[in-house]
């Protein structure tokens, strides 16, 4: 955490650059709700002796005057990402790939799914917040519900013909269509409302979401590493394109993700399911954007396509131990995500034809 007042002003300036339409209103509503409910929340947690110490520190922090935290601070984003970043940096140290300079985390007011990394010669800044965790949370629910349809089913039935009707009946296609439509038209899933899943899937959903978020943070750590190694070229090695840089940072994120999964007992992180389905979700949103003619997703000259990044995951798996067990699982997840994507696109076409 940055304590110096001048540093805080600098962070606030950077946060202001990340503000997107609707984000300030969302943060204000969130802060208002916390101000009105924080004492009740804290009292409830005090009475729960089983609560862990990190959550207690978080609740104590929310009881403080929120105005001292700055106008762009998102208390939930801080609670989610800061502990994950600390764990990843410890893993990076163990594997001797940790950045030499400190990384300070601050929440981002942006409403889209992308975090922001600001490397420098003295310390690095990492911004993530409401846009990132809401995207991971909603799509984590969608894919957890989807994977449930494969439970106990033999692999030869892991096909769109078998799975798609089940996804339609469970309402998964309808919910995924709503998410993809909103992201394609507004660049965010914030404010879409409640997406309920069975209580028995809550733990799996949390593991899925965490796997996505860990990979995202690990990718940004990759950028910091490259910046330290190649400061004169803004973190770009000689003869590398910007797409090469992004794919390399994905590899760093994947390496940290699988290590995190082993350490924390998270199969969605260890087997790269979280990263693969994160890119699958982005691909669904992008294809819906193209289909309905919005401009939320422009073709990027600096970033690989989502399909290239998914292939990069499979290429990375070839280099690690345990790949005979992981590759079939990833292939099943990819087939599932393609079935979901087909269902969403067909739903969009049907809705469009009915509205004419």
C-alpha positions as CSV (number, residue, x, y, z in Angstrom):
1,X,0.0,0.0,0.0
2,X,1.2,3.5,-0.8
3,X,1.4,5.7,2.2
4,X,3.0,8.9,0.9
5,X,0.5,11.6,0.1
6,X,2.2,12.6,-3.1
7,X,2.2,8.9,-4.2
8,X,-1.5,8.7,-3.3
9,X,-2.2,11.7,-5.5
10,X,-0.3,10.1,-8.3
11,X,-2.3,6.9,-8.0
12,X,-5.6,8.9,-7.9
13,X,-4.5,10.7,-11.1
14,X,-3.9,7.3,-12.8
15,X,-7.2,6.0,-11.5
16,X,-9.0,9.0,-13.0
17,X,-7.6,8.1,-16.4
18,X,-9.2,4.7,-16.1
19,X,-12.7,6.1,-15.4
20,X,-15.3,4.9,-17.9
21,X,-18.9,5.8,-18.3
22,X,-20.9,4.5,-15.3
23,X,-18.0,3.6,-13.1
24,X,-18.1,6.6,-10.9
25,X,-21.9,6.2,-10.2
26,X,-21.3,2.5,-9.4
27,X,-18.5,3.3,-6.9
28,X,-20.6,6.0,-5.3
29,X,-23.6,3.6,-4.8
30,X,-21.2,1.0,-3.4
31,X,-19.7,3.4,-1.0
32,X,-23.1,4.6,0.1
33,X,-24.3,1.1,0.7
34,X,-21.2,0.3,2.8
35,X,-21.6,3.5,4.8
36,X,-25.1,2.5,5.6
37,X,-24.5,-1.1,6.4
38,X,-20.9,-1.4,7.5
39,X,-21.5,-1.4,11.3
40,X,-24.1,-4.2,10.9
41,X,-21.8,-6.2,8.7
42,X,-18.9,-5.8,11.2
43,X,-21.0,-6.7,14.2
44,X,-22.2,-9.8,12.4
45,X,-18.6,-10.9,11.6
46,X,-17.5,-10.2,15.1
47,X,-20.1,-12.7,16.3
48,X,-18.8,-15.3,13.9
49,X,-15.7,-16.8,15.6
50,X,-14.9,-19.0,12.6
51,X,-14.2,-16.0,10.3
52,X,-10.6,-15.8,9.1
53,X,-8.2,-13.1,10.1
54,X,-7.9,-11.6,6.5
55,X,-11.7,-11.1,6.4
56,X,-11.6,-9.5,9.8
57,X,-9.0,-7.0,8.6
58,X,-11.2,-6.3,5.6
59,X,-14.3,-5.7,7.7
60,X,-12.3,-3.4,10.1
61,X,-11.1,-1.5,7.0
62,X,-14.6,-0.9,5.8
63,X,-15.6,0.5,9.2
64,X,-13.1,3.3,8.7
65,X,-14.2,6.5,7.1
66,X,-14.5,5.6,3.5
67,X,-13.8,9.2,2.4
68,X,-10.2,8.7,3.5
69,X,-9.7,5.9,1.0
70,X,-10.0,8.1,-2.1
71,X,-12.9,8.6,-4.5
72,X,-11.9,5.7,-6.8
73,X,-11.3,3.0,-4.2
74,X,-13.3,-0.2,-4.5
75,X,-13.3,-2.0,-1.2
76,X,-14.4,-5.3,-2.7
77,X,-11.7,-5.1,-5.4
78,X,-9.1,-4.6,-2.8
79,X,-10.4,-7.5,-0.7
80,X,-10.3,-9.8,-3.8
81,X,-7.1,-8.9,-5.6
82,X,-4.6,-7.8,-3.0
83,X,-4.4,-11.2,-1.2
84,X,-4.2,-13.0,-4.5
85,X,-1.4,-10.8,-5.7
86,X,0.6,-11.4,-2.4
87,X,0.3,-15.2,-2.9
88,X,1.4,-14.9,-6.5
89,X,4.4,-12.9,-5.7
90,X,5.4,-15.4,-3.1
91,X,5.1,-18.2,-5.7
92,X,7.1,-16.1,-8.1
93,X,9.9,-15.8,-5.6
94,X,9.9,-19.5,-5.0
95,X,10.2,-20.1,-8.8
96,X,12.8,-17.3,-9.1
97,X,10.7,-15.3,-11.5
98,X,9.6,-12.5,-9.2
99,X,10.0,-8.9,-10.3
100,X,12.9,-7.1,-8.6
101,X,10.9,-4.0,-7.9
102,X,7.9,-3.9,-5.5
103,X,4.3,-4.1,-7.0
104,X,1.7,-1.9,-5.4
105,X,-2.0,-2.8,-5.9
106,X,-4.7,-0.2,-6.3
107,X,-8.3,-0.6,-7.4
108,X,-9.4,0.4,-10.9
109,X,-12.6,2.3,-11.5
110,X,-12.9,0.9,-15.1
111,X,-16.0,-1.2,-15.8
112,X,-14.5,-3.4,-18.5
113,X,-12.7,-6.7,-17.8
114,X,-9.1,-5.6,-18.4
115,X,-6.8,-4.6,-15.5
116,X,-4.1,-2.0,-16.0
117,X,-0.3,-2.3,-15.4
118,X,1.9,0.8,-14.9
119,X,5.6,-0.3,-14.7
120,X,8.3,2.1,-13.9
121,X,12.0,2.2,-12.9
122,X,11.2,2.5,-9.1
123,X,8.0,0.5,-8.5
124,X,5.2,-1.0,-10.4
125,X,1.5,-0.2,-10.1
126,X,-1.3,-2.8,-10.8
127,X,-4.9,-1.7,-11.1
128,X,-7.9,-4.1,-11.1
129,X,-11.4,-3.8,-9.8
130,X,-15.1,-4.0,-10.3
131,X,-15.0,-4.5,-14.1
132,X,-12.6,-7.5,-13.8
133,X,-14.1,-9.3,-10.8
134,X,-17.7,-8.8,-12.1
135,X,-16.8,-10.3,-15.5
136,X,-15.0,-13.3,-13.9
137,X,-17.8,-13.8,-11.4
138,X,-20.7,-13.8,-13.8
139,X,-19.0,-15.9,-16.4
140,X,-17.6,-18.2,-13.7
141,X,-21.2,-18.9,-12.8
142,X,-22.1,-19.6,-16.4
143,X,-19.2,-22.1,-16.9
144,X,-19.7,-23.8,-13.6
145,X,-23.3,-24.4,-14.5
146,X,-22.2,-25.6,-17.9
147,X,-19.6,-28.0,-16.6
148,X,-22.1,-29.5,-14.3
149,X,-23.9,-30.8,-17.4
150,X,-20.8,-32.9,-18.2
151,X,-20.6,-34.5,-14.7
152,X,-20.9,-38.3,-14.9
153,X,-21.2,-38.2,-18.7
154,X,-18.9,-40.4,-20.8
155,X,-16.4,-38.4,-22.9
156,X,-17.9,-39.5,-26.3
157,X,-21.1,-37.5,-25.4
158,X,-19.1,-34.3,-24.8
159,X,-20.5,-32.9,-28.0
160,X,-22.6,-29.8,-28.9
161,X,-25.4,-32.1,-30.0
162,X,-25.6,-33.7,-26.6
163,X,-24.7,-30.7,-24.3
164,X,-26.5,-27.8,-26.0
165,X,-30.1,-29.0,-25.3
166,X,-29.1,-29.4,-21.6
167,X,-27.7,-25.9,-21.5
168,X,-30.9,-24.5,-23.1
169,X,-33.2,-26.4,-20.6
170,X,-31.2,-25.2,-17.6
171,X,-31.4,-21.6,-18.8
172,X,-27.6,-21.3,-19.2
173,X,-27.9,-20.2,-22.8
174,X,-30.4,-17.5,-21.9
175,X,-28.2,-16.2,-19.1
176,X,-25.0,-16.3,-21.2
177,X,-26.8,-14.4,-24.0
178,X,-27.8,-11.7,-21.6
179,X,-24.2,-11.4,-20.4
180,X,-22.7,-11.4,-23.9
181,X,-25.2,-8.8,-25.1
182,X,-24.6,-6.5,-22.2
183,X,-20.8,-6.6,-22.6
184,X,-21.1,-6.2,-26.4
185,X,-23.3,-3.1,-26.0
186,X,-21.9,-1.5,-22.9
187,X,-18.4,-2.9,-22.4
188,X,-19.3,-4.3,-19.0
189,X,-21.5,-6.7,-17.2
190,X,-21.9,-4.5,-14.2
191,X,-25.5,-3.8,-13.2
192,X,-27.0,-6.8,-15.0
193,X,-28.5,-8.1,-11.8
194,X,-28.6,-11.4,-9.9
195,X,-27.5,-14.6,-11.6
196,X,-28.4,-17.4,-9.2
197,X,-26.7,-20.8,-9.1
198,X,-27.5,-23.8,-6.9
199,X,-25.8,-23.6,-3.5
200,X,-24.0,-26.9,-4.1
201,X,-22.1,-25.2,-6.9
202,X,-20.9,-22.2,-4.9
203,X,-17.5,-23.7,-4.0
204,X,-16.8,-24.7,-7.6
205,X,-17.8,-21.3,-8.8
206,X,-15.4,-19.6,-6.4
207,X,-12.6,-21.9,-7.6
208,X,-13.4,-21.0,-11.2
209,X,-13.5,-17.3,-10.6
210,X,-10.2,-17.4,-8.6
211,X,-8.5,-19.3,-11.4
212,X,-9.5,-16.6,-13.8
213,X,-8.4,-13.8,-11.6
214,X,-5.0,-15.5,-10.7
215,X,-4.2,-15.8,-14.4
216,X,-5.1,-12.2,-15.1
217,X,-2.8,-11.0,-12.3
218,X,-0.1,-13.4,-13.4
219,X,-0.2,-11.9,-16.9
220,X,0.4,-8.4,-15.6
221,X,3.4,-9.7,-13.5
222,X,4.8,-10.9,-16.8
223,X,4.6,-7.3,-18.1
224,X,6.5,-6.1,-15.1
225,X,9.2,-8.7,-15.6
226,X,9.7,-7.7,-19.2
227,X,9.8,-4.0,-18.3
228,X,12.7,-4.7,-15.9
229,X,14.6,-6.7,-18.4
230,X,14.0,-4.3,-21.3
231,X,13.4,-0.9,-19.9
232,X,14.7,1.0,-22.9
233,X,12.1,-0.6,-25.2
234,X,9.1,-0.4,-22.8
235,X,9.3,-4.1,-22.0
236,X,9.6,-5.4,-25.6
237,X,12.6,-7.7,-26.4
238,X,14.5,-7.3,-29.6
239,X,12.7,-8.6,-32.7
240,X,9.5,-9.2,-30.7
241,X,6.1,-7.9,-31.8
242,X,3.6,-6.6,-29.3
243,X,1.6,-9.8,-29.9
244,X,4.7,-11.8,-28.9
245,X,4.9,-9.8,-25.7
246,X,1.3,-10.5,-24.9
247,X,1.6,-14.3,-25.5
248,X,4.8,-14.4,-23.4
249,X,3.0,-12.6,-20.5
250,X,0.2,-15.2,-20.9
251,X,2.8,-17.9,-20.4
252,X,4.0,-16.2,-17.2
253,X,0.3,-16.1,-16.1
254,X,-0.2,-19.7,-16.9
255,X,3.0,-20.8,-15.0
256,X,1.9,-18.9,-11.9
257,X,-1.7,-20.1,-12.3
258,X,-0.8,-23.8,-12.3
259,X,1.6,-23.3,-9.4
260,X,-1.2,-21.5,-7.5
261,X,-3.6,-24.4,-8.3
262,X,-1.2,-27.0,-6.9
263,X,-0.6,-25.0,-3.8
264,X,-4.3,-24.1,-3.1
265,X,-5.9,-27.2,-4.4
266,X,-7.7,-25.4,-7.2
267,X,-8.1,-27.7,-10.2
268,X,-9.4,-24.9,-12.4
269,X,-6.2,-23.1,-11.9
270,X,-3.9,-26.1,-12.0
271,X,-5.4,-27.4,-15.2
272,X,-5.7,-24.0,-16.9
273,X,-9.5,-24.3,-17.1
274,X,-10.0,-20.8,-15.7
275,X,-7.7,-19.0,-18.2
276,X,-9.2,-21.0,-21.2
277,X,-12.7,-20.2,-20.2
278,X,-11.9,-16.6,-19.5
279,X,-10.7,-16.2,-23.1
280,X,-13.7,-18.2,-24.3
281,X,-16.0,-15.8,-22.5
282,X,-14.2,-12.8,-24.2
283,X,-14.6,-14.6,-27.5
284,X,-18.3,-15.0,-27.1
285,X,-18.7,-11.3,-26.2
286,X,-16.6,-10.3,-29.2
287,X,-18.6,-12.5,-31.6
288,X,-21.9,-11.1,-30.3
289,X,-20.5,-7.5,-30.7
290,X,-19.6,-8.2,-34.4
291,X,-23.0,-9.9,-35.0
292,X,-25.0,-7.0,-33.7
293,X,-22.7,-4.3,-35.1
294,X,-21.4,-2.6,-31.9
295,X,-17.9,-1.3,-31.7
296,X,-16.9,-2.6,-28.2
297,X,-14.4,-5.0,-29.8
298,X,-12.1,-3.5,-32.4
299,X,-9.5,-5.7,-34.1
300,X,-6.3,-5.2,-32.2
301,X,-2.9,-4.8,-33.9
302,X,-1.1,-5.3,-30.6
303,X,-3.0,-8.1,-28.9
304,X,-3.4,-11.7,-30.2
305,X,-6.9,-12.9,-30.9
306,X,-8.7,-14.9,-28.2
307,X,-8.4,-18.0,-30.4
308,X,-4.6,-17.5,-30.6
309,X,-4.4,-17.1,-26.8
310,X,-6.4,-20.3,-26.3
311,X,-4.0,-22.1,-28.7
312,X,-1.1,-20.7,-26.7
313,X,-2.5,-22.4,-23.6
314,X,-2.5,-25.8,-25.4
315,X,1.0,-25.1,-26.6
316,X,2.1,-24.4,-23.1
317,X,0.5,-27.5,-21.8
318,X,2.8,-29.5,-24.1
319,X,5.8,-28.3,-22.2
320,X,4.8,-29.3,-18.7
321,X,4.5,-32.5,-16.7
322,X,1.1,-34.0,-16.4
323,X,0.0,-32.9,-19.9
324,X,-1.5,-36.3,-20.8
325,X,-4.1,-35.7,-18.0
326,X,-4.6,-32.0,-18.6
327,X,-5.0,-31.9,-22.4
328,X,-8.2,-34.1,-22.6
329,X,-9.8,-32.0,-19.8
330,X,-9.0,-28.8,-21.7
331,X,-10.3,-30.2,-24.9
332,X,-13.6,-31.1,-23.2
333,X,-13.8,-27.6,-21.8
334,X,-13.1,-26.0,-25.2
335,X,-15.8,-28.1,-26.8
336,X,-18.2,-27.1,-24.1
337,X,-17.4,-23.4,-24.5
338,X,-17.9,-23.7,-28.3
339,X,-21.3,-25.3,-27.8
340,X,-22.2,-22.5,-25.4
341,X,-21.0,-19.9,-28.0
342,X,-23.0,-21.5,-30.7
343,X,-26.1,-21.4,-28.5
344,X,-25.6,-17.8,-27.7
345,X,-25.1,-16.7,-31.3
346,X,-28.1,-18.7,-32.4
347,X,-30.1,-17.1,-29.7
348,X,-29.0,-13.6,-30.8
349,X,-30.0,-14.4,-34.4
350,X,-33.4,-15.7,-33.2
351,X,-34.0,-12.6,-31.1
352,X,-33.1,-10.3,-33.9
353,X,-35.4,-12.1,-36.4
354,X,-38.3,-11.9,-34.0
355,X,-37.8,-8.2,-33.4
356,X,-38.2,-7.4,-37.2
